[in-house]
Amino acid sequence: MRRQRLRRLLPDREKILANRFVRWLGPHLHHPRLWHWSRRGVALGVALGVFFGLLIPVAQIPVSAAAAIALRANLPAAAASTLVTNPVTFAPLYYAAYRLGALLTGEDPQPAAAEIAAGELPPDAGPLARIRALGRPLLAGLAVTAVLCGLLAYLLVSLGWRLLVWRRRRGRPGTR
């Protein structure tokens, strides 16, 4: 039941192959391990999606798909897990990453934030220009957050998968 529901929520092979950003990878998308639901493949796909979802603000799905193809991870899991950053979670995640980066680099977090708040950037400056103004603390915080969350996602999916298999085997008649 849960597996069918999860498969319904995740993009299927045809939807991914039809995506204009991923279409250029066409010949590489036919490897069976990219579509197989295995513990290692799904865990690696989720880890890649979370990593790239946190690390880069744009083009997360194509980059995650390319990494999944290169590492033979589950492609739908990689594409879907990039949605860890979305309009609701983007600001809190980037703010926390900025604060962590400021702590790690030893820079005072206030000047860059004050510069943006004071309007020293042009009013037509886009989101990337505003992110660039935050500089090293944001990049350091995003890098550390992406690596740690990617590793944590891999471990949690792998552990959860093993626990699910263990519970299913334990519940079978004649296995006690």
C-alpha positions in Angstrom: 0.0 0.0 0.0 2.7 2.5 1.0 4.9 1.6 -1.9 2.1 2.1 -4.4 1.3 5.4 -2.9 4.9 6.5 -3.0 5.3 5.4 -6.6 2.1 7.4 -7.4 3.6 10.5 -5.9 7.0 10.2 -7.5 7.5 11.0 -11.2 7.5 8.0 -13.5 10.0 7.1 -16.2 7.9 8.7 -19.0 7.5 12.0 -17.2 11.2 12.3 -16.5 12.1 11.3 -20.0 9.7 14.0 -21.4 11.2 16.8 -19.2 12.9 19.3 -21.4 15.7 19.8 -18.9 16.5 16.1 -18.7 15.8 15.1 -22.3 19.4 15.7 -23.4 20.4 12.8 -21.2 18.1 10.5 -23.2 20.5 7.6 -24.1 21.9 7.5 -20.6 18.4 7.1 -19.0 17.9 3.5 -20.1 20.1 1.8 -17.5 17.8 -0.4 -15.4 19.5 0.6 -12.1 18.2 4.1 -12.5 14.6 2.9 -12.2 15.0 -0.1 -9.8 13.7 0.3 -6.3 16.5 -1.1 -4.2 17.8 0.0 -0.8 21.1 1.3 -2.1 19.7 3.0 -5.2 16.9 4.8 -3.4 19.1 5.8 -0.4 21.7 7.2 -2.8 19.1 8.9 -4.9 17.5 10.6 -1.9 20.9 11.6 -0.6 21.9 13.2 -4.0 18.5 15.0 -4.2 18.8 16.4 -0.7 22.5 17.4 -1.3 21.8 19.3 -4.6 18.5 20.6 -3.3 20.2 22.3 -0.5 23.5 23.2 -2.3 22.2 25.0 -5.4 19.2 27.3 -5.6 18.4 26.7 -9.3 18.5 23.7 -11.7 18.4 21.2 -8.9 16.6 18.5 -10.7 18.8 18.3 -13.8 22.0 18.4 -11.7 20.6 15.8 -9.4 19.5 13.7 -12.4 23.0 13.9 -13.9 24.6 12.8 -10.6 22.1 10.0 -10.3 22.9 8.8 -13.8 26.7 9.0 -13.1 26.4 7.1 -9.8 23.5 4.7 -11.0 21.2 5.9 -8.2 17.4 5.8 -8.3 16.4 8.7 -10.6 12.9 9.3 -9.4 14.0 9.4 -5.8 16.8 11.9 -6.7 14.5 14.1 -8.6 11.7 14.1 -6.0 14.0 14.7 -3.0 15.3 18.0 -4.5 12.0 19.4 -3.3 13.4 19.6 0.2 13.9 23.2 -0.8 10.6 24.8 -1.9 9.0 28.2 -1.4 8.0 27.3 2.1 11.4 25.9 3.3 13.8 28.0 1.2 14.1 31.1 3.5 14.5 29.2 6.8 17.0 26.8 5.3 19.1 29.5 3.7 19.0 31.7 6.9 20.1 28.7 9.0 22.9 27.9 6.5 24.0 31.6 6.6 24.1 31.6 10.4 26.0 28.3 10.4 28.5 29.6 7.8 29.0 32.9 9.7 29.8 30.8 12.8 32.2 28.5 10.9 34.0 31.3 9.0 34.1 33.6 12.0 32.6 36.5 10.1 30.1 38.9 11.6 26.7 37.9 10.2 25.3 41.4 10.6 27.1 43.6 7.9 25.9 41.6 4.9 22.4 41.3 6.2 22.4 45.0 7.1 23.6 45.9 3.6 20.7 44.0 2.1 18.2 45.4 4.6 19.5 48.9 4.1 18.8 48.7 0.4 22.4 49.2 -0.7 21.7 46.7 -3.4 19.8 48.1 -6.4 16.0 47.6 -6.1 15.9 45.5 -9.2 18.6 43.1 -7.9 17.3 39.6 -8.2 17.5 36.8 -5.6 20.8 35.5 -6.9 22.4 39.0 -6.4 21.0 39.1 -2.9 22.4 35.7 -2.2 25.8 36.6 -3.7 25.9 39.6 -1.4 25.8 37.3 1.6 29.1 35.7 0.4 31.3 33.3 2.1 29.2 32.6 5.2 26.2 31.5 3.1 28.4 29.3 0.8 30.2 27.7 3.7 26.9 27.1 5.5 25.2 25.6 2.5 28.1 23.3 1.8 28.2 21.9 5.3 24.4 21.7 5.5 24.2 19.9 2.2 26.9 17.4 3.0 25.5 16.6 6.5 21.9 16.4 5.4 22.8 14.3 2.4 24.7 11.8 4.6 21.8 11.9 7.1 19.3 11.2 4.4 21.3 8.3 3.1 21.6 6.8 6.5 17.9 7.3 7.4 16.6 5.9 4.2 19.0 2.9 4.4 18.1 2.3 8.0 14.4 2.7 7.4 14.5 0.3 4.5 16.4 -2.3 6.6 13.9 -1.9 9.5 11.0 -2.3 7.1 12.4 -5.5 5.6 13.2 -6.9 9.1 9.7 -6.2 10.3 8.2 -7.9 7.2 10.4 -11.0 7.6 9.7 -11.2 11.3 6.0 -11.2 10.6 6.0 -14.1 8.2 4.8 -17.4 9.4 7.5 -20.0 10.0 10.4 -17.5 10.3 10.6 -17.4 14.1 
